[in-house]
């Protein structure tokens, strides 16, 4: 059987493979942190990079479009395009998502808000990272039972 080196057996003896997939996007946005003691209290912008990771069981062949996948990359891209990019790209994040529970608009809170948006639309994101700069990122983690 192919791929047995990354397989285990379920209760029925069926071979189960697990995998991790990741998809990245970028967006440009402004924000400020009004209570910050440093220069970030002033309005400024970043070119953010986002990476969404989904871990899970590789679907067995059953005649469906997503056979052999954990989740279809197209599913993640559709959620990004429809529900996230319009709220993030070329926006003032304090205005566009700050009033929607993402306050203050730190990288940590932005990562959590993006991950919850994916998860609320059926994409079981287990890890989501947001880079504000090439050398600075925040990552949030979720288990299978987290909402």
LINQUICOR-V487858 format. One record per run of one state. SS is the DSSP state (H for helix, E for strand, L for the rest). FROM is the first residue (numbers start at 1). TO is the last residue. Records with the same first field share a line. If there is no record, write none. Layout:
SS = FROM-TO, FROM-TO
This chain:
L = 1-3, 10-14, 32-38, 42-43, 58-72, 89-90, 97-97, 101-106, 121-126, 134-135, 142-147
H = 4-6, 39-41, 73-88, 93-96, 98-100, 107-120
E = 7-9, 15-31, 44-57, 91-92, 127-133, 136-141
